[in-house]
């Protein structure tokens, strides 16, 4: 796959059907306040799987011809004249939500709630490519004492961190519904932050085993157990203090609402269908607090991710598969199978073998 002048290899949604195509596309131009990042490693996200499968969300969201992907680590190859604090050779990752800087929330320092945010790999070309260009204000410098592949998953790790630390969990009992990679990382975070019981529910035994490895004190296979029975077994009398809904399941959400203590706190990350019924009567009479979570706090979450890893938080088991980018189809197969955690795609062999410039 030899690169032509001005062109690069990228994974592109080039047709309204299942799959992605590795093809040559123009290398993006670097603006005054941009940096161009040479991609070293990427990770496959659930969003990328939706785009691959071409579900209803993808059909209404993704433009044909879009370069996808938003979880990555790389090295700066070129920095625009206005890209203060960054230079070629810097190892970096980056925030995948490009904010406007003009709306009320951006001006108040709440970029995670920007009303005009664009998603890398969704609303603009992404990181499953040899090069990614983003504004320098979205770049996060990588510490040399943290493995590169950890930075490749900082985006979903950030979702988990933002959700898990939305409420104080020290000494609290936490329920996590959904043992996908983000739910499993959330289990590790709340345990690290001092939670007592960390209970994770799912129907997937593989994922539940992964949750156990990452810090869940109790896992509940809903194929065989009822959550209420497990609560009784571990001596919980009044319900969970904190709930983290990661599954996007209406059943899981309403079960969580019923299993919270009065005055309990729920953080919602899993996407629900627009017509999902919610037992608001219980929410109101039990004084529950519900909070929607989107993305990461910029840059609070990124700082907490870095310092937690430096302080000993171990989320390495969440990465279960590694593939060369030329085997990207195998990577997507692993993700779709449900028998994986995070899947890393390695771009470096292309450069090592001299197949691209």
N, C-alpha and C positions, 0 to 999 in steps of 0.2 A: 504494500500500500504506500507507494511513494508520493509524497506531497508535491503538488504543483505550485508554482509561484502564486502567492496571494490566496491560496486555498488551503483548507485543513479538513481533516476527517472528523465527522461528528455523527451522533445518533439523531436521526430526524424522523418526525412523524410526517411522512411524505405521502400518505394516502389514508383515506377514511375507512380504515380496516384494522384488524388486529396486527400488532407488531410494530417494530421500528426498523429503520434502514440505516446502515452505516454508509455514508456517502460524502463526497467532497462538497464543501460549502465555502463561501468567502470568509476569510479571517476577519473578525470584526475590527472596526477602526477605533482608535483610542482618542477620546476627546480630551479637552483641557484638564478636566477634573477626574479622569478615568485612570484605571490601571488595567493592563493586560496580563492575565494570569495563565501560565503554562500549567495545564492540569496534570497532576501526578496520580491521584487516586480519587475515585468517586464511589458513592454508595447508592443503592437503589432504594427509593422511597415508595411508600404505598401510593402516593400520587403518581409516580412513574408507572406503577402497575396499572392504575386506572387508565392512564394514557395508552399504555400497551394494549390493554383489553378493549379500549375504545368504548367505555360505558357511557351512560347518558350524560354524566357530568363532563367527561372529556369531550364528547360531541358538541356540547354547548359552550365549551371553554377554550379549547385548544385550536389554534389556527393550523391548517395543513401547511407543512414546511417548517414548523417550529423545531428548533434544536431544544431537546428536553434536558432534564437533570438539574438538581440544585444542591446536592450534597457532595462536597469536594474539598480537596486540599491541593495546593500547588505552589508555584514559585513565580514571583513577579518577573515578567520579561521586559515590560515597558511601562513607564509611568508618565502620565501627562504632566505638563509644567505646573498645573495647579494641585497635583496630588501630594499634598504636604505630609511629610513623615514616612513616606514609602519610597523604595528605590528598587531597581532590578536586583534580583538575588534574594529578596526577602521571602521567607516561607510564610504563606498566609492561607486563611480560609475566609469565609465572608457570610454576612447576613443576606438571606435570600429574598427579603422583602425590600424592594427599592421604593423608598418613601418620597413624598413630594416636597417636604420641607416648608410648605406654605400653609397647610391647613392648621386649624386651631390646635389639634393634638400634637402635631409636629413642633409647632412653635412653643408649646408648653413642655416639651421634652418627653412626650408619650408617643414615640414613633410606632410602637406596636399597635396603636389604634389609628394610624393614618387612614383617612377615608379614601385616599387615591393610590394606595400601595399597589405596585406591580410585582408579581412573582417571577423570579428567575426560573427559566425552564417551563413557565406556564404562560405568562403574559408577554414575556420577552425571551430571547434566546438564552439557553442555559449552559450547564457545565459539562454535559456529556459530549465533550469536544476537546480538541487539542488546546484550544484557547478560549478563555472567557474574559469579557470586558465588563467591568462594573465600576460604579463611582467609588472613588477612594474612601468616601465616608462609610461605605459598606464593608470595608476590608478589616479583618481581624488578624493581628500578628500572631504567629504560632510560637509557643515556647518550646525550646529545644528539648526540655525534659519530659515532654508528652509525645507519645508515638504518633507518627503522621496519620495512621489509619483512624486514630481517635478523632482527629480534627475532621476527617472525612465524614464523620457522623455527628458533628456538632449541631447540625440543624435539627435532627430528631431528638438528640440528647437535650437540646434547648427546649423543645416542646415538653419533654418530660420534666425538665427542671422548672420551667415556668409553671407548669401545672402542679407539680409536687410541692413546691414551696409557696404556693398561693396562700396557704394558711400555715399557722404554727403547728408542727406535728410532734414536737418534743413531748414524749410521754403519752402520746395519743394513740388511739386504735384507728387504723386506716384500712378502708376497703377500696380495692382497685378492681374495676370490672373491665376485663379485656387484657389478655396476656400477650398481646403483640409486642414488638420490640420497644415501643414507647412505654407501654404499661410495665414491661419488665424493668426498664431503666428507672421508671418512677418508683418501683419497689425498692431498688437499690438506693435511690436518693433518700426516700423517707426513712428507711432503716438507718442509713448513715446519719440522718438528721435527728435520730433519737426516738422514732416511733416505737411503740411497744408491740402490739399485734399488727402485722402487715399481711392482710388476707387478699389473695388474688383469685378471681373467678374466671373460668373460661370453659370451653368444650374441647379444646385441643390439648391432648396430653403432652405433646412435644413442647408446646409453648409453656404449659404449666411447669414442666420440669425445668425449663429455662428460667422461669420466674423464681423457682426455688433456689437455683444456683445464684441468682442475682440478689437475693436477700429477703424474699417473701418468707414469713414465718409459717404461714399456712396457705396451701393452695386448694382450691375447690373445683373438682371436675364435675361440672353440672350435668354430665351424662349419668353420674352415679350418686351424687350427693346433693342435699339441699343446704343452702347457705345457713338457714336458721338452725339446722342440726349442728353444723360446724360451730356456729356461734355459741350454742349451748355447751358443746364439748370443751371449748377453750375458756368457758366461764364468763362470757360477755352477757351482761344483764340488761343494759340500757341502750345498746346500739353503738354504731361507729361514730367517732368524733369527726372524722374527715373522710369524704368519699371522692375518689378520682375516677370519673367515667371516661374510659378510653376506648370502649368497644363500638360505639355508635348504635347499640342495640336498644330499642325502646323497652324491651322486657328488662334488660339490665338496669336501665335508668330508673324505671319505676320500682324495681326491687330495691335498688339503692335508697330511694326516697323513703321506702317503708322500713329500712333497716338502720336508719340513722337515729342517733339520740336526738331528743328535742333540743333545738338550737344548733344542730350540727351544720357542718360546712361542706358543700359539694362544689368541686371544680369540674367543668365539662369541657373535654377536648374532643371526644369522639363525635363525628358529624351524624346528626339524626336526620331522618326524613322530615321534610317540611310539615307533614301532617301528623307527626308523632304525638299521640295523646300523652299528657303529663298530668299526674294526680296533684293538681294545684291545691286541692282541699287539704291534703296532708302537708304539703309544703307550708301552707298558711297556718294551719292549726298547730303544727309542730315547730313553727318558727325557724324553718330551714333557710340557709343562705345558699343561693345558687350563683355561680360565677362562670361566665363563658371565657374560654382561653383561646387565643389565636396567636400562633407564632411564639416569638421570644421577646422579652423586654430588651431594648437596645440602649446601653450595652450591659445592663445589670445582669441579665441571665448569662451572657457570655463570660463575664468576670466570675460569676459563681461556678460555672462549669469548670473553668480553668483551675480555680483555687480548690474546688472539691477533689479534682483528680490529683492535684499536687499534695493534698492532705491525706490521700490514701483511698479515696473512693475507687473501687475496681468495677468497671463495667465491661472489661475485655471479653467476658463470655458472650456478650450480645452479638459479637461478630463471629459468625459460624461458617461463612464461605468466602473464598477468594477466587476470582477468575481474571484471566487476562481479558482486556477489553474486546479482543477479537472473538472471545467466547461469551459475549454479552447475552446471547440467547439462553445459554445454560444458567446464567445468573438470574434472568427473569423466570426461568422455569423453577429454580430453587425458591424464589420468593413466592411465586404463585402456588407452589405445592403446600405451603403452610408448615413445611418441615425445615424452617430456617429462622435465624435471627436476622441480623443485618448482613447484607451481601456487598462485598467490596469488589470493584472493578479497577484493575491496575492498568494504567496507561503507559507505564515507564518502559516496558519492553519494546514498545514502538520506537522510542527514542534511543534505547540502548542498542538496538539492532540496526540503527541507521535507516529505518524505513521512512522516517519523516525528517524534516529539517529541524 
